Amino acid sequence: MGMLFNIPDASRKKQAEQISWLDWKPGGQVCISIDADCLARLLAKNQLHVQDFSCTDEASKQIVRGLLLDCLRVR
């Protein structure tokens, strides 16, 4: 599976190219924060699935629940 990175300027692009992403091996879980709109787009386009992540706080759970319900309404 490939990884997509939005790196607009040349200096950041050069830094990213120096990292060997192909040799990277996941060591377990990674905790990230993601914008709710971005999460909604990923879920709506089936690029991220609910079984692939979990929420660690009640507020996040409620936001994700709402996003999922919205996705179901659209289908």
Secondary structure as a PSIPRED ss2 file (coil, helix, strand):
# PSIPRED VFORMAT (PSIPRED V4.0)

   1 M C   1.000  0.000  0.000
   2 G C   1.000  0.000  0.000
   3 M C   1.000  0.000  0.000
   4 L C   1.000  0.000  0.000
   5 F C   1.000  0.000  0.000
   6 N C   1.000  0.000  0.000
   7 I C   1.000  0.000  0.000
   8 P C   1.000  0.000  0.000
   9 D C   1.000  0.000  0.000
  10 A H   0.000  1.000  0.000
  11 S H   0.000  1.000  0.000
  12 R H   0.000  1.000  0.000
  13 K H   0.000  1.000  0.000
  14 K H   0.000  1.000  0.000
  15 Q H   0.000  1.000  0.000
  16 A H   0.000  1.000  0.000
  17 E H   0.000  1.000  0.000
  18 Q H   0.000  1.000  0.000
  19 I C   1.000  0.000  0.000
  20 S C   1.000  0.000  0.000
  21 W H   0.000  1.000  0.000
  22 L H   0.000  1.000  0.000
  23 D H   0.000  1.000  0.000
  24 W C   1.000  0.000  0.000
  25 K C   1.000  0.000  0.000
  26 P C   1.000  0.000  0.000
  27 G C   1.000  0.000  0.000
  28 G C   1.000  0.000  0.000
  29 Q C   1.000  0.000  0.000
  30 V C   1.000  0.000  0.000
  31 C C   1.000  0.000  0.000
  32 I C   1.000  0.000  0.000
  33 S C   1.000  0.000  0.000
  34 I C   1.000  0.000  0.000
  35 D C   1.000  0.000  0.000
  36 A H   0.000  1.000  0.000
  37 D H   0.000  1.000  0.000
  38 C H   0.000  1.000  0.000
  39 L H   0.000  1.000  0.000
  40 A H   0.000  1.000  0.000
  41 R H   0.000  1.000  0.000
  42 L H   0.000  1.000  0.000
  43 L H   0.000  1.000  0.000
  44 A H   0.000  1.000  0.000
  45 K C   1.000  0.000  0.000
  46 N C   1.000  0.000  0.000
  47 Q C   1.000  0.000  0.000
  48 L C   1.000  0.000  0.000
  49 H C   1.000  0.000  0.000
  50 V H   0.000  1.000  0.000
  51 Q H   0.000  1.000  0.000
  52 D H   0.000  1.000  0.000
  53 F C   1.000  0.000  0.000
  54 S C   1.000  0.000  0.000
  55 C C   1.000  0.000  0.000
  56 T C   1.000  0.000  0.000
  57 D C   1.000  0.000  0.000
  58 E H   0.000  1.000  0.000
  59 A H   0.000  1.000  0.000
  60 S H   0.000  1.000  0.000
  61 K H   0.000  1.000  0.000
  62 Q H   0.000  1.000  0.000
  63 I H   0.000  1.000  0.000
  64 V H   0.000  1.000  0.000
  65 R H   0.000  1.000  0.000
  66 G H   0.000  1.000  0.000
  67 L H   0.000  1.000  0.000
  68 L H   0.000  1.000  0.000
  69 L H   0.000  1.000  0.000
  70 D H   0.000  1.000  0.000
  71 C H   0.000  1.000  0.000
  72 L H   0.000  1.000  0.000
  73 R H   0.000  1.000  0.000
  74 V H   0.000  1.000  0.000
  75 R C   1.000  0.000  0.000
